Amino acid sequence: MNIRQEEFEVLALAAVSEIPYGKVATYSQIAELIGYPKHARHVGRACANSWYYGNYPCHRVVNAQGRLVRGWDEQKTLLEEEGILLNKNGCVDLKKFQWKTS
């Protein structure tokens, strides 16, 4: 990656801030949107560090299977408050709730 971590995090969080209410995006989707398609894990790190930059809707970012962040119980509550329901397996139904960017 030819970009500083701080610059990457700012780019990633700018994209996260665009996720509409009631929708989710995946880490890889955000990475692709900002031009770094192989850096989904770095998007996760940016979300984990988001408190440093301000208030971002990082609860709307899930993994490629729709799985929530382990140990962040509030994420489920925040998603449900937006009408995003989880499947029986505890994952978001990406076919129904994923943000369509194109």
Backbone torsions as a table, in degrees:
resi	resn	phi	psi	omega
1	MET	NA	125.9	-178.2
2	ASN	-100.7	43.4	-178.7
3	ILE	-143.8	144.2	177.8
4	ARG	-67.8	150.5	-178.3
5	GLN	-56.8	-44.0	-178.6
6	GLU	-61.8	-42.8	178.4
7	GLU	-63.6	-42.0	178.5
8	PHE	-61.6	-46.1	-178.6
9	GLU	-61.3	-40.4	178.2
10	VAL	-63.0	-43.9	177.4
11	LEU	-61.7	-46.8	-178.5
12	ALA	-62.5	-44.8	-178.1
13	LEU	-69.7	-29.9	174.1
14	ALA	-62.5	-40.9	178.0
15	ALA	-68.5	-41.4	178.4
16	VAL	-59.2	-38.5	-178.2
17	SER	-65.6	-16.5	179.7
18	GLU	-87.7	-10.7	-179.5
19	ILE	-64.2	122.4	-176.8
20	PRO	-67.5	152.5	173.8
21	TYR	-54.6	134.2	178.9
22	GLY	83.1	8.8	178.8
23	LYS	-129.5	160.8	174.6
24	VAL	-127.6	161.3	172.9
25	ALA	-131.3	159.5	176.6
26	THR	-95.8	160.9	177.5
27	TYR	-58.5	-42.6	-179.2
28	SER	-67.9	-33.6	177.5
29	GLN	-63.7	-44.1	178.5
30	ILE	-64.8	-43.5	179.4
31	ALA	-58.9	-43.1	178.9
32	GLU	-65.6	-41.7	-179.9
33	LEU	-58.8	-35.1	-176.8
34	ILE	-94.7	5.4	173.9
35	GLY	92.0	14.5	178.6
36	TYR	-129.7	68.6	-170.9
37	PRO	-61.7	-17.7	-179.2
38	LYS	-100.5	17.2	-173.8
39	HIS	-122.0	41.4	179.0
40	ALA	-60.2	-38.7	179.8
41	ARG	-64.0	-33.9	177.3
42	HIS	-67.7	-32.1	174.9
43	VAL	-63.5	-41.4	176.0
44	GLY	-58.9	-41.7	177.9
45	ARG	-64.9	-40.5	177.9
46	ALA	-61.1	-41.0	178.0
47	CYS	-65.0	-40.5	179.4
48	ALA	-64.5	-30.1	-179.5
49	ASN	-96.6	7.3	-172.3
50	SER	-60.2	-30.6	179.5
51	TRP	-55.5	-28.2	-178.6
52	TYR	-68.2	-30.1	-174.5
53	TYR	-99.9	-19.0	-178.4
54	GLY	145.4	-154.5	-176.6
55	ASN	-106.8	113.8	-178.6
56	TYR	-126.2	150.4	-179.0
57	PRO	-81.2	57.3	-177.4
58	CYS	-66.1	-15.9	176.3
59	HIS	-64.9	-16.2	179.6
60	ARG	-86.7	5.9	179.8
61	VAL	-109.7	127.2	-178.1
62	VAL	-130.4	172.6	178.8
63	ASN	-81.0	179.8	-173.0
64	ALA	-64.9	-17.0	177.2
65	GLN	-98.3	-1.3	-177.9
66	GLY	88.5	10.1	-177.9
67	ARG	-75.9	143.6	179.5
68	LEU	-84.1	169.7	179.2
69	VAL	-72.6	127.3	177.4
70	ARG	-64.7	135.7	176.6
71	GLY	83.5	-2.3	178.9
72	TRP	-111.1	77.2	-175.0
73	ASP	-62.5	-29.3	-179.8
74	GLU	-64.1	-25.1	-178.3
75	GLN	-58.6	-45.5	179.6
76	LYS	-59.9	-45.4	179.9
77	THR	-61.5	-45.8	-179.7
78	LEU	-62.2	-41.7	178.7
79	LEU	-66.0	-44.4	179.8
80	GLU	-62.7	-34.6	176.4
81	GLU	-63.2	-24.2	177.7
82	GLU	-93.8	4.5	179.1
83	GLY	86.8	9.5	179.0
84	ILE	-90.0	112.4	-177.5
85	LEU	-98.8	152.3	179.4
86	LEU	-98.5	148.9	173.7
87	ASN	-69.8	173.2	178.3
88	LYS	-58.8	-27.9	-179.8
89	ASN	-82.9	1.6	177.7
90	GLY	86.3	8.3	-179.6
91	CYS	-105.0	154.4	173.6
92	VAL	-74.6	138.6	174.9
93	ASP	-76.8	99.4	-176.2
94	LEU	-65.7	-29.7	178.2
95	LYS	-63.2	-30.9	-177.0
96	LYS	-94.7	-38.0	-169.3
97	PHE	-113.2	-3.5	-177.8
98	GLN	-72.2	137.2	176.5
99	TRP	-64.8	123.4	177.4
100	LYS	-91.6	111.4	-174.4
101	THR	-94.4	-7.8	179.4
102	SER	-136.7	NA	NA
